[in-house]
Amino acid sequence: MRIVYGLTLLLLLFFKPLAQAQNGIVVFQSDFGLKDGAVSAMKGVALGVSPTLKLFDLTHEIPAYNIWEAAYRLYQTVTYYPKGTVFVSVCDPGVGTERHSVVLLTKSGHYIVTPDNGTLTLIAEQLGIQEIRQINEAINRRKNSNESYTFHGRDVYAYTAARLASHTITFQQVGPKLPNDVVRLPYQKAEYKDGIVKGTIPILDSQYGNVWSNIPKAMIEQLGVKPGATLHVQISQHGKSLYDKPVRWVNTFGEAAIGDDVAYINSLMDFSVAVNQGNFSEKYKVFSGSDWTIVVRK
């Protein structure tokens, strides 16, 4: 009897961190926009599961069908929320097809509810995969929605996220465990070689048209330069050069004249370029995505 009790206690202690990890916070991101009721419907479903949930928005302005940008916005945001937060990410051009609907538990203790279509590329690399489970829709699907094939964000993802965040289900009850891997989008990872730093442009600072790279500050410093130095920046798409100029590295925009091209380190501590009080993206027709390459050298 003591042995059985001891084993039971050990099992409870083992599963307790997962069971208690959820904090009642659900954060939504999508490519739906806010022109209609889609986002509100997802939140309504979540509150129908538990009216005590705390619901927040990451963004709903992901460009339509842009899985890469959805992946980056998660990378940009997830770590600023406390452990146990449940994220719902719906950029799902393949809705209703055979792609898996999953919940990923990161090694940092965050949950991501999403289609496994590439959205998890950067989060899996950044935070690691503790465990990933396929959503069992026989259990974790909004009641009477079985004939709806085009709004899994409402019927499956928001519903499952709310059940998980409210402790209605445990993570194990989401569905069957999957191998610790996800669908990954290819892209140019940041690298330093022979005095040249190369990376990609994962995103734009969309309000201002600044161009953000995935090149960390430390890699720029490997060039042996400091703020105030002039760097040569080349930007291309599919091998076609769209920008090829010397740019001064500044700490603040106030160090440059209005209209000057500048290089700076953004809030994620990555190398970026901008037009001071202008729009770099519009001026030079430079955009973002895994097919863009940025090269920096002295």
C-alpha positions as CSV (number, residue, x, y, z in Angstrom):
1,M,0.0,0.0,0.0
2,R,2.8,2.4,0.9
3,I,4.5,1.6,-2.5
4,V,1.3,2.5,-4.4
5,Y,0.8,5.7,-2.3
6,G,4.4,6.7,-3.0
7,L,4.1,6.1,-6.7
8,T,0.8,8.1,-6.8
9,L,2.4,11.0,-5.0
10,L,5.4,11.0,-7.4
11,L,3.0,11.1,-10.4
12,L,1.1,14.0,-8.9
13,L,4.3,15.9,-8.2
14,F,5.4,15.2,-11.8
15,F,2.3,16.4,-13.5
16,K,1.5,19.3,-11.1
17,P,3.8,21.8,-12.8
18,L,2.1,21.2,-16.2
19,A,-1.4,21.2,-14.6
20,Q,-0.8,24.5,-12.7
21,A,1.3,26.2,-15.4
22,Q,-1.7,27.8,-17.2
23,N,-2.4,31.3,-15.8
24,G,-5.7,32.1,-17.3
25,I,-4.3,34.4,-20.0
26,V,-5.1,33.8,-23.6
27,V,-3.4,36.0,-26.3
28,F,-4.9,36.0,-29.9
29,Q,-3.2,36.7,-33.2
30,S,-4.6,36.2,-36.7
31,D,-4.7,37.6,-40.3
32,F,-8.4,38.3,-39.9
33,G,-8.3,42.1,-39.4
34,L,-10.9,43.9,-37.4
35,K,-13.4,44.8,-40.1
36,D,-15.8,42.0,-39.1
37,G,-16.8,39.9,-36.2
38,A,-14.3,37.0,-36.6
39,V,-11.9,38.1,-33.7
40,S,-14.9,38.9,-31.5
41,A,-16.4,35.5,-32.2
42,M,-13.2,33.8,-31.1
43,K,-13.2,35.8,-27.8
44,G,-16.8,35.0,-27.3
45,V,-16.1,31.3,-27.6
46,A,-13.3,31.6,-25.1
47,L,-15.4,33.5,-22.6
48,G,-18.2,30.9,-23.1
49,V,-15.8,28.3,-21.7
50,S,-14.7,30.5,-18.8
51,P,-15.8,34.2,-18.2
52,T,-12.8,34.6,-15.8
53,L,-10.2,34.3,-18.6
54,K,-8.0,37.3,-19.4
55,L,-8.0,37.9,-23.1
56,F,-5.5,40.0,-25.0
57,D,-4.5,40.6,-28.6
58,L,-1.1,40.2,-30.1
59,T,-2.1,41.5,-33.6
60,H,-4.8,40.8,-36.1
61,E,-3.1,42.7,-38.9
62,I,-0.9,39.8,-40.2
63,P,-1.1,40.2,-44.0
64,A,-3.5,37.6,-45.4
65,Y,-2.0,34.1,-45.7
66,N,1.5,35.4,-44.5
67,I,2.5,32.4,-42.3
68,W,6.1,33.8,-42.1
69,E,4.9,37.0,-40.5
70,A,2.7,35.1,-38.1
71,A,5.8,33.1,-37.1
72,Y,7.8,36.2,-36.5
73,R,5.2,38.0,-34.4
74,L,5.1,35.1,-32.1
75,Y,8.9,35.2,-31.9
76,Q,8.8,38.9,-31.2
77,T,6.2,38.7,-28.4
78,V,5.8,35.4,-26.6
79,T,8.7,35.8,-24.1
80,Y,7.3,39.0,-22.7
81,Y,4.2,37.1,-21.3
82,P,4.5,35.1,-18.1
83,K,5.0,31.3,-18.1
84,G,1.7,29.5,-18.6
85,T,0.2,32.0,-21.1
86,V,-1.8,30.3,-23.9
87,F,-1.4,31.9,-27.4
88,V,-3.8,31.3,-30.3
89,S,-2.2,32.0,-33.7
90,V,-4.5,31.6,-36.7
91,C,-2.9,32.3,-40.1
92,D,-4.3,29.3,-41.9
93,P,-4.6,29.3,-45.7
94,G,-4.9,25.5,-45.5
95,V,-7.9,25.5,-43.1
96,G,-9.9,22.3,-43.3
97,T,-7.1,20.3,-45.0
98,E,-4.9,17.6,-43.6
99,R,-2.4,19.9,-41.8
100,H,-2.3,19.2,-38.1
101,S,-4.0,21.3,-35.5
102,V,-1.6,21.4,-32.5
103,V,-0.7,22.8,-29.1
104,L,3.0,23.3,-28.6
105,L,4.4,23.6,-25.1
106,T,7.7,25.5,-25.2
107,K,10.6,24.8,-22.8
108,S,9.9,28.2,-21.4
109,G,6.4,27.1,-20.4
110,H,4.3,28.9,-23.0
111,Y,1.5,27.2,-25.0
112,I,0.9,27.9,-28.7
113,V,-2.4,26.7,-30.3
114,T,-2.1,26.8,-34.0
115,P,-2.1,24.9,-37.3
116,D,1.3,23.3,-37.8
117,N,1.9,25.0,-41.1
118,G,5.2,26.8,-40.5
119,T,3.9,29.3,-37.9
120,L,6.0,27.5,-35.2
121,T,9.3,27.8,-37.1
122,L,10.9,30.5,-35.0
123,I,9.3,29.7,-31.7
124,A,10.6,26.2,-31.9
125,E,14.1,27.5,-32.5
126,Q,13.9,30.3,-30.0
127,L,12.3,28.6,-27.0
128,G,12.5,24.9,-27.8
129,I,9.8,22.2,-27.8
130,Q,9.0,20.6,-24.5
131,E,6.1,18.7,-26.0
132,I,3.6,19.0,-28.8
133,R,0.1,17.4,-29.0
134,Q,-2.4,17.1,-31.8
135,I,-5.8,18.5,-31.0
136,N,-8.4,15.8,-30.6
137,E,-11.4,17.4,-32.2
138,A,-13.7,14.7,-31.0
139,I,-13.3,16.3,-27.6
140,N,-11.8,19.7,-28.1
141,R,-14.1,21.3,-30.6
142,R,-17.0,23.7,-30.0
143,K,-20.3,21.9,-29.7
144,N,-22.4,21.6,-32.9
145,S,-19.6,22.9,-35.1
146,N,-18.7,19.6,-36.8
147,E,-20.0,20.8,-40.2
148,S,-18.0,24.0,-40.1
149,Y,-14.8,23.5,-42.1
150,T,-13.5,27.1,-42.6
151,F,-13.3,28.7,-39.1
152,H,-11.1,26.5,-37.0
153,G,-9.9,29.6,-35.2
154,R,-13.3,29.9,-33.5
155,D,-14.4,26.3,-33.4
156,V,-11.1,24.5,-32.5
157,Y,-8.3,26.8,-31.6
158,A,-10.1,29.4,-29.4
159,Y,-12.1,26.7,-27.8
160,T,-9.2,24.4,-27.0
161,A,-7.1,27.4,-25.8
162,A,-9.8,28.5,-23.4
163,R,-10.3,24.9,-22.1
164,L,-6.5,24.6,-21.5
165,A,-6.1,28.1,-20.0
166,S,-9.1,27.6,-17.6
167,H,-7.9,24.2,-16.4
168,T,-11.0,22.6,-17.9
169,I,-8.5,20.1,-19.6
170,T,-4.9,19.3,-18.9
171,F,-2.3,19.5,-21.6
172,Q,-2.4,15.7,-21.9
173,Q,-6.1,15.9,-22.7
174,V,-5.5,18.1,-25.7
175,G,-4.8,15.0,-27.7
176,P,-2.2,12.5,-28.7
177,K,1.5,13.4,-28.3
178,L,3.4,14.0,-31.5
179,P,7.2,13.8,-32.3
180,N,9.0,17.0,-31.1
181,D,9.2,18.6,-34.5
182,V,7.2,21.1,-36.5
183,V,6.8,22.2,-40.1
184,R,9.6,24.7,-40.7
185,L,9.8,27.5,-43.2
186,P,13.3,27.8,-44.9
187,Y,15.2,31.1,-44.4
188,Q,18.7,32.5,-44.3
189,K,19.9,32.3,-40.7
190,A,22.3,35.0,-39.5
191,E,26.0,34.1,-40.0
192,Y,29.4,35.7,-39.9
193,K,32.1,34.5,-42.3
194,D,35.3,36.1,-43.6
195,G,34.4,39.7,-42.6
196,I,30.8,39.5,-44.0
197,V,27.6,39.2,-42.0
198,K,24.6,37.7,-43.8
199,G,21.0,37.3,-42.7
200,T,17.4,37.7,-43.7
201,I,14.7,40.4,-43.3
202,P,12.1,38.6,-41.3
203,I,9.8,41.7,-40.7
204,L,9.3,45.4,-41.2
205,D,8.6,47.8,-38.5
206,S,5.4,48.4,-40.3
207,Q,4.3,51.7,-38.9
208,Y,7.5,53.4,-40.0
209,G,8.8,51.2,-42.9
210,N,12.1,50.4,-41.1
211,V,13.7,47.2,-42.2
212,W,14.6,44.7,-39.4
213,S,17.1,41.9,-39.9
214,N,17.7,38.7,-37.9
215,I,21.4,39.7,-37.4
216,P,22.1,40.2,-33.7
217,K,24.2,43.1,-32.5
218,A,27.0,40.8,-31.3
219,M,27.5,39.5,-34.9
220,I,27.8,43.1,-36.2
221,E,30.4,43.7,-33.5
222,Q,32.4,40.8,-34.9
223,L,33.2,43.1,-37.9
224,G,35.3,45.1,-35.4
225,V,33.0,48.2,-35.5
226,K,31.1,50.3,-33.0
227,P,28.3,52.9,-33.3
228,G,29.4,55.8,-35.4
229,A,31.1,53.6,-38.0
230,T,30.0,53.4,-41.6
231,L,28.8,50.0,-42.8
232,H,28.2,48.8,-46.3
233,V,24.7,47.3,-46.6
234,Q,23.3,45.3,-49.5
235,I,19.8,44.0,-49.7
236,S,18.5,41.6,-52.3
237,Q,15.6,39.4,-53.2
238,H,16.1,36.1,-55.1
239,G,19.6,37.4,-55.9
240,K,18.4,40.7,-57.3
241,S,20.0,43.7,-55.5
242,L,17.6,46.4,-54.4
243,Y,19.9,48.4,-52.1
244,D,23.7,48.7,-52.0
245,K,25.0,51.7,-50.1
246,P,27.2,52.8,-47.2
247,V,25.2,53.5,-44.1
248,R,26.2,55.1,-40.7
249,W,25.5,53.1,-37.6
250,V,23.8,55.3,-35.0
251,N,22.5,54.8,-31.5
252,T,19.6,57.2,-31.8
253,F,17.7,58.7,-34.8
254,G,18.6,62.1,-33.3
255,E,22.2,61.6,-34.4
256,A,21.2,61.8,-38.1
257,A,19.6,64.4,-40.3
258,I,16.0,64.0,-41.4
259,G,16.0,61.9,-44.6
260,D,19.3,60.2,-43.9
261,D,19.6,56.5,-44.3
262,V,20.8,55.0,-40.9
263,A,21.7,51.7,-39.4
264,Y,20.6,51.0,-35.8
265,I,20.0,48.2,-33.3
266,N,16.3,47.6,-32.8
267,S,14.4,46.7,-29.6
268,L,15.1,43.0,-30.1
269,M,18.8,43.9,-30.3
270,D,19.0,43.1,-34.0
271,F,20.6,45.1,-36.9
272,S,18.1,47.3,-38.7
273,V,18.1,50.1,-41.4
274,A,15.8,53.1,-41.7
275,V,15.3,56.5,-43.3
276,N,15.2,59.0,-40.4
277,Q,11.6,60.2,-40.3
278,G,11.0,58.5,-43.6
279,N,9.9,55.1,-44.9
280,F,12.9,52.9,-46.0
281,S,10.6,50.2,-47.3
282,E,8.6,52.5,-49.6
283,K,11.6,54.5,-50.7
284,Y,13.7,51.5,-51.8
285,K,10.9,48.9,-52.5
286,V,12.4,46.6,-49.9
287,F,10.1,44.3,-48.0
288,S,10.3,41.3,-45.7
289,G,10.1,37.5,-45.8
290,S,12.2,34.4,-46.0
291,D,13.2,35.2,-49.6
292,W,15.0,38.4,-48.7
293,T,18.8,38.6,-47.9
294,I,20.8,41.3,-46.2
295,V,24.6,41.5,-46.2
296,V,26.6,43.8,-44.0
297,R,30.4,44.4,-44.2
298,K,32.9,47.2,-43.3
